[in-house]
Amino acid sequence: MWRIGIDVGGTFTDLFAVNEATGETRTAKVLTTKRRLVEGVMAALAKPGIPPGEIGEIVHGSTTATNALIERAFPPSAMITSEGFRDTIEIGRQRRSHLYDPYQVKEKPLIPRRLRFTLNERISAQGEVVRPLDENATRALAERILGLGVETIAICFINAYADARHERRVREIIKEMAPKMRVAISSETRPQFRELGRFVTTVVRAVLLPVMANYLQELEKSLAAWGFKGSLLIIKSNGGVMGPAAAMERPEELIESGPAGGVAYASALSRTLSEHSKIIHTDMGGTSFDVSIVEDGEGLITNSYELQWEMPIITPMLDIRSIGAGGGSLAWIDEGGSLRVGPRSAGSEPGPACYGRGGQEATVTDANLMLGRLEPTLGGKFNLDIDAATRAVTKVGEKVGLDPIAAAEGIVAICTENMAQAIRLALADRGRDPRDFALASFGGAGAMHVCWIAHSLGIPSVIVPANAGVASARGATLMDLRYDLERFFYAPVAQTNPEDLERAFKEIEEEGKALLARERAKLASIRTRRTAQMRYVGQSYEVLTPIAESIGKSLDEVAASFHKAHLREYGVASEEFEPAFVSLGVTIIGTVERSSANGKAASVKKSTDGKQALKGDRKVIFDGKKVQTNLYDASKLKPGDSVSGPAIVEHEHSCTVLSPGSKASVDGAMNLIIKV
């Protein structure tokens, strides 16, 4: 049976398929159909010619949820909250995005004020009822809201993390009056005590419920009509997958669904490449550039993701930073007369000027084509119009007094430095040194720029995997079922009964096992991982702390684990201050059964020059000079081959440009390891 990964990006929809019995792989890349994303998915599935009856599993990642939130493309939703908290999601934390910009404007809240309502109820932070819920007032409010034509309702009471009875009762009343109404309550979404993150995350769930239900139901219907009878799994932001039923119930966990597949691939590389256990994962497609950190086979997780300024989403997700830098990023001139690149993109419609689909503005792809770094037919898949690219780039260059070649090099250099800066910020935020990492380049456009990015950052080694052009789709085939569950548990460590702590963890684990039991995938094993959000008493923010599977009768090991985690995150720790729990977390992973036929690496017997892969040469521009540059067919390279820059290695769905002075070698898994 075949296992297929699909990644829907802003410009391209990628597919990677592996035969679990033989290890055979197939790939496909088609233009994303923005208005009907499912059509692009089905087009990608049809391209490799695999009969639907031979596919056992499809793992799907997309940016559907993210795009719906950013574009506010969802049906109207209402919000019910405690009296006095109607404007919490709009006020935020009263911080400024740009400290000295007096003209900045906040993004509009996901639910407008006219659809936000309050009830005069109150439960204390200790879980005691201060003001009982008035059920008559609740029914009157529900009747009013139901008359407004909303499709979902978010219920967010101020201290529901301590006791959820009022939220649950309001939901029951609404369901009695409108059984089909979709309702999200904050005590089930993320039971945490900071109200802004909990409220926003619940609102995100509410507004996405109909969006993802419609999309996934359409996808399931199309797959069934095609003849697919296997399992469909949806990629989550935390680096795992879940079934479509769970995805429709928990859509806030799909925000980084697309890029998460790439992190899974980078994590696999981190586990298999002994010299590179620390990897900076980057993915440059047609629209965006994603960055994340992988250490010891795991992508770093964050609980403080912000969709937009002052819109925190507090569900655990991979710490992926994204900027608008891709092959389709548009070049433009700012008010000061300077050349800029991105964040706007030509996308797939109309696409770069060289695509011949109506695009008139210069993009990074147009610049690379002019510089000779792209083969004009993309291996026979797509005829690129170099004259259209030249016209577009020339037009931009004229505005800043640059000749066409200088303008093209300027566009590529600016985009490259934008990406390098994004990596710097991601590493600095986590206190990491770029020189300790290897740089992994994924995406169709990434490997054309990666040597220059690495040089800018002082990173000595670059990894371009064999399937870099469809890396997120490739990573999707490596992912397991995963749920991250959390429960509020505030107590100083010294005052905590180990038995109470163990009991709380066991209850969360049982909840996770029940979620896994709903899925159709065949599991080889189930494993759990315990964590806690902890801080020193008096601190404002927490540190994610690993907790041993067996707590025992003493919590000394828990305290020691916290001190170690705090030291790693902030560079300081002190045993003089008392640590405290804020919440408990359990990650439960269901390992999907896979054949071992896939992923066997060949041994490297000797170093060769790769002449059998040499397919010709062409003039490529580096630093304003035309350099006769060797071209290599990646499919004909063998383990042990080495290639010296300047050179271009052409893969099926991507292209690696080796800078002058760099040297690449092919390892046993057909990864290009580049020394910059």
C-alpha positions in Angstrom: 0.0 0.0 0.0 1.0 3.6 -0.6 1.3 6.3 2.0 0.9 9.8 0.6 1.7 13.2 2.0 0.1 16.4 0.5 1.0 20.0 1.4 -1.1 22.8 0.0 1.0 26.0 -0.1 0.3 29.5 -1.3 1.7 28.8 -4.8 2.1 25.1 -5.2 0.5 21.9 -3.9 3.1 19.2 -3.3 2.7 15.4 -3.1 5.1 12.7 -1.9 4.2 9.1 -2.1 6.0 6.0 -0.7 5.2 2.4 -1.3 5.4 0.8 2.2 6.2 -2.6 0.8 8.9 -1.7 -1.8 10.2 1.7 -0.7 9.4 3.1 -4.2 8.7 6.9 -4.1 6.8 9.2 -6.4 6.4 13.0 -6.3 4.2 15.7 -7.9 3.9 19.4 -7.8 0.9 21.4 -9.2 -0.2 25.0 -9.0 -2.5 25.6 -6.0 -6.1 26.4 -6.9 -6.8 29.2 -4.5 -10.6 29.4 -4.9 -11.1 25.6 -4.8 -8.2 24.1 -2.8 -9.7 20.6 -3.0 -9.3 20.7 -6.8 -5.6 21.2 -6.5 -5.3 18.3 -4.0 -7.2 16.0 -6.4 -5.0 17.1 -9.3 -1.9 16.3 -7.3 -3.3 12.9 -6.3 -4.0 12.1 -10.0 -0.6 13.1 -11.3 1.6 10.2 -10.0 -0.8 7.6 -11.4 -1.4 5.6 -8.2 -4.8 3.8 -8.2 -6.9 5.0 -5.2 -7.5 1.5 -4.1 -3.7 1.0 -3.5 -3.4 4.0 -1.2 -3.7 3.1 2.5 -3.2 6.5 4.0 -3.2 10.2 3.0 -1.7 12.7 5.3 -2.7 16.3 4.5 -1.4 19.7 5.5 -2.7 23.0 4.4 -2.9 26.7 5.3 -6.7 26.8 5.0 -7.2 27.7 8.7 -4.5 30.4 8.7 -5.7 32.0 5.5 -9.3 32.1 6.8 -8.2 33.9 10.0 -5.9 36.4 8.3 -8.4 37.2 5.5 -11.4 37.1 8.0 -13.0 34.6 5.6 -15.4 32.9 7.9 -19.1 33.0 8.8 -20.2 35.4 11.5 -19.7 34.2 15.1 -20.9 35.5 18.5 -19.1 35.6 21.8 -20.6 35.3 25.4 -18.4 36.4 28.2 -18.5 37.5 31.9 -19.7 41.0 32.6 -16.9 43.5 32.3 -14.8 41.4 29.8 -16.7 42.1 26.6 -13.7 44.0 25.1 -10.9 41.8 26.3 -10.1 40.4 22.9 -10.0 43.9 21.4 -8.1 45.7 24.2 -5.5 42.9 24.5 -2.5 43.7 26.7 -2.3 47.3 25.7 1.1 46.8 24.3 2.4 48.5 21.1 3.6 46.6 18.1 6.0 49.4 17.1 6.9 51.5 20.1 7.5 54.8 18.4 4.9 54.6 15.6 2.0 56.9 16.5 -0.1 55.9 13.5 -0.2 52.1 14.0 -3.6 50.5 13.8 -4.5 47.2 15.4 -6.0 44.4 13.4 -9.7 44.0 13.8 -10.9 41.4 16.4 -12.1 38.1 15.0 -15.5 38.8 16.5 -16.8 42.4 16.2 -18.1 44.2 19.3 -21.7 44.1 18.1 -21.6 40.3 18.3 -19.9 40.1 21.8 -22.3 39.8 24.8 -22.0 39.4 28.5 -23.8 37.6 31.3 -23.7 38.7 35.0 -22.1 35.5 36.4 -18.9 35.0 38.3 -16.8 32.0 39.6 -13.8 32.9 41.7 -10.2 31.9 40.8 -10.6 29.2 43.5 -13.6 27.7 41.7 -16.3 29.0 44.1 -19.5 30.5 42.8 -19.7 34.2 43.5 -22.6 35.1 41.3 -24.8 32.2 40.2 -25.7 31.9 36.5 -29.2 33.5 35.8 -30.7 30.9 33.4 -33.6 33.1 32.4 -31.2 35.8 31.4 -29.1 33.2 29.6 -32.1 31.9 27.6 -33.1 35.5 26.7 -29.6 36.2 25.5 -29.4 33.0 23.5 -32.7 33.8 21.8 -31.3 37.2 20.8 -28.1 35.8 19.5 -29.8 33.0 17.5 -31.8 35.7 15.7 -28.7 37.4 14.4 -27.8 34.6 12.0 -24.5 33.5 13.5 -23.1 30.0 12.8 -21.0 29.6 15.9 -20.8 30.9 19.5 -17.7 31.2 21.7 -18.3 31.1 25.5 -15.5 32.6 27.5 -16.0 33.1 31.2 -13.3 34.7 33.2 -12.4 31.9 35.7 -13.7 28.9 33.8 -10.3 27.3 34.0 -10.9 26.8 37.7 -14.6 25.6 37.4 -16.4 25.1 34.1 -19.9 24.6 35.3 -21.3 28.0 34.0 -19.7 27.6 30.6 -21.1 24.1 30.2 -24.6 25.1 31.4 -24.8 28.0 28.9 -23.8 25.5 26.1 -26.5 23.1 27.2 -29.1 25.9 27.1 -28.0 27.0 23.6 -28.0 23.4 22.4 -31.6 22.9 23.8 -32.7 25.9 21.8 -30.6 25.2 18.6 -29.2 21.7 18.5 -27.2 22.3 15.4 -25.4 25.4 16.7 -21.6 25.0 17.0 -20.4 26.1 20.4 -16.8 26.4 21.7 -16.1 26.8 25.4 -12.8 28.1 26.8 -12.6 25.5 29.6 -12.3 22.8 27.0 -10.3 24.7 24.4 -7.3 25.7 26.7 -8.0 25.7 30.5 -5.4 28.3 31.4 -5.7 31.3 33.7 -4.6 34.2 31.5 -7.8 35.3 29.9 -6.6 36.9 26.7 -4.9 33.8 25.3 -7.7 31.6 26.4 -10.4 33.9 25.0 -8.6 34.4 21.7 -7.9 30.7 21.3 -11.6 29.8 22.0 -12.7 32.5 19.5 -10.3 31.0 16.9 -11.9 27.6 17.5 -15.3 29.0 17.1 -14.8 30.9 13.9 -12.9 28.0 12.3 -15.4 25.3 13.1 -17.5 25.9 10.0 -14.5 26.7 7.8 -12.7 23.5 8.5 -15.8 21.4 8.6 -16.8 22.6 5.1 -13.3 22.1 3.7 -12.7 18.6 5.2 -16.1 17.4 4.3 -15.6 18.5 0.7 -12.2 16.7 0.7 -13.6 13.5 2.1 -16.4 13.6 -0.4 -14.0 14.1 -3.3 -11.7 11.3 -2.1 -14.6 8.9 -1.7 -15.9 9.7 -5.2 -12.3 9.1 -6.5 -12.4 5.6 -4.9 -10.1 6.2 -1.9 -11.0 3.9 1.0 -8.0 4.3 3.3 -7.3 6.6 6.2 -7.2 10.4 5.9 -5.1 12.2 8.5 -4.7 15.9 9.0 -1.4 17.6 10.0 -1.4 19.5 13.3 0.6 22.5 14.4 2.3 20.5 17.1 4.1 18.2 14.7 1.6 15.3 14.9 -1.5 14.3 13.0 -5.2 13.6 13.8 -8.2 12.3 12.0 -10.7 14.6 10.1 -13.4 14.2 12.8 -11.0 15.5 15.5 -9.7 18.2 13.2 -13.2 19.5 12.7 -13.6 19.7 16.5 -10.2 21.2 17.2 -9.4 23.5 14.2 -7.3 25.9 16.3 -4.6 23.1 16.2 -4.2 23.5 12.4 -2.8 27.0 12.3 0.7 25.8 11.2 -0.5 22.6 9.5 1.4 23.3 6.3 4.9 24.0 7.5 4.7 21.3 10.3 5.4 18.6 7.7 8.8 20.2 6.9 9.7 20.2 10.6 9.0 16.5 10.7 11.4 15.9 7.8 14.1 18.0 9.5 13.5 16.1 12.8 14.1 12.8 10.9 17.3 14.2 9.4 18.4 15.3 12.9 17.9 11.8 14.2 19.7 10.1 11.3 22.6 12.5 10.6 24.9 12.0 13.5 27.0 15.1 12.8 24.0 17.3 12.6 21.8 16.8 15.6 21.0 20.5 15.7 19.3 21.8 12.5 17.8 25.1 11.5 14.8 24.1 9.3 14.0 26.5 6.5 11.3 26.2 3.9 11.1 28.7 1.0 8.2 28.2 -1.4 6.5 30.6 -3.7 4.9 32.8 -1.1 6.6 32.4 2.3 9.8 31.5 4.1 9.5 29.4 7.3 12.1 29.0 10.0 12.2 26.6 13.0 14.7 25.0 15.3 15.2 21.3 15.6 17.3 19.8 18.4 18.0 16.1 19.0 15.3 15.0 16.7 12.5 17.3 18.0 11.2 20.6 16.8 10.9 23.3 19.5 7.4 23.9 20.8 5.9 27.2 21.8 2.7 28.1 23.7 2.9 31.8 22.8 2.2 31.9 19.1 0.6 35.2 17.9 -1.6 35.0 14.8 -1.4 38.8 14.6 -0.3 41.4 17.1 -2.2 41.0 20.4 -3.9 37.8 19.2 -2.1 35.0 21.1 -3.1 31.4 20.4 -2.0 29.3 23.4 -2.3 25.8 22.0 1.1 24.0 21.8 2.6 24.3 18.3 5.9 24.1 16.7 7.8 27.3 17.0 7.7 28.2 13.3 8.5 31.8 12.2 7.2 32.9 8.8 7.9 35.9 6.7 6.7 36.9 3.2 9.8 35.7 1.2 9.4 33.3 -1.6 9.9 32.8 -5.3 6.8 34.8 -6.0 7.8 37.7 -3.7 7.3 41.0 -5.5 10.1 43.6 -5.9 8.9 47.2 -5.3 10.2 50.7 -4.6 9.4 52.3 -1.2 8.6 56.0 -0.5 12.3 56.7 0.1 13.3 55.3 -3.3 14.8 52.1 -2.0 14.4 48.7 -3.6 12.4 46.3 -1.4 11.3 42.7 -1.8 8.1 41.1 -0.3 6.1 40.5 1.7 3.5 40.7 -1.0 3.6 37.7 -3.4 2.4 37.0 -6.9 1.3 33.6 -5.7 0.0 31.1 -8.2 -2.5 33.6 -9.7 -1.1 35.3 -11.7 2.3 34.2 -10.6 5.7 35.7 -11.5 6.0 37.5 -14.9 7.9 34.6 -16.4 5.0 32.2 -15.8 3.1 33.8 -18.6 -0.1 33.9 -16.7 -0.7 37.6 -16.7 1.8 38.7 -14.0 3.5 42.0 -14.8 5.5 42.7 -11.6 9.1 41.5 -11.0 9.6 38.6 -8.5 12.5 36.7 -7.1 11.9 33.9 -9.6 12.1 36.4 -12.5 15.4 37.6 -11.1 16.9 34.1 -10.7 15.8 33.3 -14.2 17.6 36.4 -15.6 20.8 35.4 -13.7 20.8 32.0 -15.3 20.2 30.1 -12.1 16.9 28.6 -13.3 16.6 26.2 -16.3 14.0 27.9 -18.6 11.8 24.8 -18.9 12.1 23.6 -15.3 13.0 20.1 -16.6 10.4 20.1 -19.3 7.5 20.8 -16.8 7.0 24.5 -17.4 8.1 27.0 -20.1 9.4 30.2 -18.4 9.3 33.4 -20.4 12.7 35.1 -19.9 11.7 38.1 -22.0 8.8 38.8 -19.7 11.0 38.4 -16.7 13.6 40.8 -18.2 10.9 43.4 -18.9 9.6 43.2 -15.3 13.0 43.4 -13.7 14.2 46.2 -16.0 11.2 48.3 -15.1 12.0 48.0 -11.4 15.7 48.7 -12.0 15.0 51.9 -14.0 13.2 53.3 -10.9 16.4 53.1 -8.8 19.0 53.7 -11.5 20.1 50.0 -11.9 20.8 48.1 -15.1 18.7 44.9 -15.4 21.5 42.6 -14.2 22.3 44.7 -11.2 18.5 45.0 -10.4 18.2 41.2 -10.6 21.1 40.6 -8.3 19.8 43.3 -6.0 16.4 41.6 -5.8 18.0 38.2 -4.9 20.4 39.7 -2.4 17.6 41.6 -0.6 15.4 38.6 -0.4 18.3 36.4 0.8 19.2 38.9 3.6 15.5 39.1 4.6 15.6 35.3 5.1 18.9 35.5 7.0 17.5 38.1 9.3 14.4 36.0 10.0 16.7 33.1 11.1 18.8 35.5 13.3 15.7 36.6 15.1 14.4 33.1 15.6 17.7 31.9 17.0 18.2 35.0 19.2 14.7 34.7 20.7 15.6 31.2 21.8 19.2 32.1 22.9 20.8 29.9 20.3 24.1 30.4 18.3 23.8 29.8 14.5 27.3 28.4 14.4 26.1 25.4 16.5 23.6 24.4 13.8 23.4 23.0 10.2 21.1 24.8 7.9 18.5 22.6 6.2 17.0 24.0 3.0 13.5 22.9 2.0 11.0 24.1 -0.6 11.2 24.6 -4.3 13.1 27.9 -4.1 15.2 27.6 -0.9 18.3 25.8 -2.3 18.9 28.6 -4.8 19.7 31.0 -1.9 20.9 28.7 0.9 24.7 29.1 0.4 24.4 32.8 0.7 22.1 32.6 3.7 24.6 30.3 5.4 27.5 32.7 4.6 25.6 35.7 6.0 25.0 33.8 9.3 28.4 32.1 9.6 26.9 28.7 9.4 29.5 26.2 8.0 27.2 23.3 6.8 24.1 23.2 4.7 21.8 20.2 4.1 19.7 19.9 0.9 17.7 16.6 1.2 16.9 14.5 -1.9 13.2 15.6 -1.7 13.7 19.2 -0.8 11.2 20.5 -3.3 8.4 18.6 -1.7 9.8 18.5 1.8 6.6 19.2 3.7 4.8 16.5 1.8 7.7 14.1 2.5 7.6 15.0 6.2 3.9 14.3 6.3 4.6 10.6 5.6 6.8 10.4 8.7 4.3 11.9 11.2 2.5 10.1 14.1 -0.8 10.8 15.8 -0.3 13.3 18.6 -2.4 15.2 21.2 -1.1 17.8 23.6 -3.5 18.1 26.5 -3.3 20.5 29.5 -4.9 21.1 32.8 -4.7 24.1 35.2 -2.8 23.0 38.4 -1.5 25.9 40.5 0.6 25.0 43.6 4.1 25.6 44.9 6.1 22.5 44.6 6.8 22.3 48.3 3.1 22.3 49.0 2.2 19.7 46.4 1.2 16.1 47.4 3.0 13.8 44.9 0.0 11.5 44.9 -2.3 14.3 43.8 0.1 15.2 41.1 0.4 11.6 39.8 -3.4 11.3 39.9 -3.8 14.5 37.8 -1.3 13.2 35.2 -3.1 9.9 35.0 -6.4 11.5 34.3 -5.0 13.6 31.5 -3.3 10.5 30.0 -6.6 8.6 30.0 -8.2 11.5 28.2 -5.5 11.4 25.6 -5.8 7.6 25.1 -9.5 8.1 24.5 -8.8 10.5 21.7 -6.3 8.1 20.1 -8.9 5.3 20.3 -11.2 7.3 18.0 -8.7 7.3 15.1 -8.7 4.7 12.3 -4.9 4.5 11.8 -3.1 1.3 12.8 -0.8 2.1 15.7 2.5 0.3 16.5 2.8 1.7 20.0 1.5 4.5 22.3 3.9 6.6 24.3 3.3 9.5 26.7 5.4 12.5 27.7 4.7 14.6 30.8 5.5 18.3 31.1 4.5 21.2 33.4 4.4 24.9 33.0 6.4 26.1 36.0 7.9 29.3 37.3 9.5 30.7 40.4 6.9 32.0 42.9 6.3 35.6 42.0 7.4 35.3 38.3 5.0 36.3 35.6 5.8 33.7 32.9 6.4 30.0 32.9 9.0 27.6 31.5 8.0 24.3 29.9 9.5 21.6 32.2 9.9 17.9 31.5 8.5 15.6 34.2 9.5 12.0 34.7 7.0 9.3 34.0 7.2 8.1 37.6 7.0 10.8 40.1 7.7 8.8 43.3 7.3 10.1 46.8 9.5 13.1 46.4 9.3 16.1 44.1 13.0 16.9 44.3 13.6 15.7 40.8 10.8 17.8 39.5 12.3 20.9 41.1 15.7 20.0 39.7 14.2 19.6 36.2 12.7 23.0 36.4 15.9 24.7 37.4 17.7 23.0 34.5 14.9 24.1 32.1 15.0 27.7 33.4 18.8 27.8 33.0 18.6 26.6 29.4 15.8 29.1 28.5 17.1 32.2 30.3 20.7 31.5 31.2 20.0 31.8 35.0 18.5 29.6 37.7 18.5 29.7 41.5 17.6 27.0 44.0 17.0 29.8 46.6 13.7 30.6 45.1 10.7 28.3 45.4 9.3 26.8 42.1 5.6 26.4 41.5 3.4 24.5 39.1 1.0 26.5 36.9 -0.4 23.8 34.7 0.2 20.2 33.8 0.6 18.8 30.3 0.6 15.4 28.6 1.8 14.7 25.1 0.4 11.4 23.9 1.8 9.9 20.7 0.4 7.0 18.7 3.2 5.7 16.5 1.8 4.8 13.1 2.7 1.4 11.7 5.2 1.8 8.8 7.3 -0.6 6.8 11.1 -0.4 7.2 11.5 -0.6 3.4 11.5 3.2 3.1 14.5 5.3 4.1 17.4 2.8 3.9 20.6 4.7 3.2 23.2 3.3 0.9 26.8 3.0 2.2 29.4 5.5 0.9 32.3 3.4 -0.4 34.5 6.1 -2.0 34.6 9.7 -3.0 34.0 10.4 -6.7 33.7 13.5 -8.9 30.1 13.0 -10.0 30.9 13.2 -13.7 28.2 10.7 -14.6 25.6 13.4 -13.4 27.1 16.2 -15.4 24.6 17.3 -18.0 26.2 20.4 -19.5 27.0 24.0 -18.6 25.7 27.5 -19.0 26.6 31.0 -18.1 25.4 32.1 -14.7 25.9 35.5 -13.2 27.7 35.8 -9.9 28.7 39.2 -8.5 28.0 40.9 -11.9 30.2 38.5 -13.9 29.1 35.7 -16.2 30.7 32.4 -15.1 30.6 29.2 -17.1 28.9 26.9 -14.6 28.5 23.1 -14.6 25.0 21.7 -14.4 24.3 18.4 -12.7 21.3 16.0 -12.8 20.6 15.2 -9.1 18.9 11.9 -10.1 22.2 10.6 -11.5 24.3 11.5 -8.5 25.5 8.6 -6.3 26.5 8.4 -2.7 30.1 9.6 -2.3 29.9 12.0 -5.2 31.2 15.5 -4.7 30.5 18.7 -6.6 32.5 22.0 -6.3 30.9 25.4 -6.7 30.0 27.4 -8.7 27.6 24.7 -9.9 23.9 24.0 -10.2 22.3 20.7 -9.2 18.9 20.3 -10.7 16.4 18.2 -8.7 13.0 17.2 -9.9 11.2 19.9 -8.0 14.0 22.3 -6.9 17.4 23.6 -7.8 20.5 23.9 -5.7 22.9 26.7 -6.6 26.4 26.2 -5.2 28.2 29.5 -4.6 31.8 29.9 -5.8 34.1 28.2 -3.3 31.5 25.9 -1.8 31.7 22.1 -2.0 28.8 19.6 -1.8 29.0 15.8 -1.2 26.3 13.2 -1.5 25.7 11.0 1.6 24.1 7.6 1.7 20.6 8.9 1.9 21.2 11.2 -1.2 21.3 14.4 0.8 23.6 17.1 -0.4 25.9 18.2 2.4 27.4 21.5 1.5 30.4 23.1 3.1 30.2 26.9 2.6 
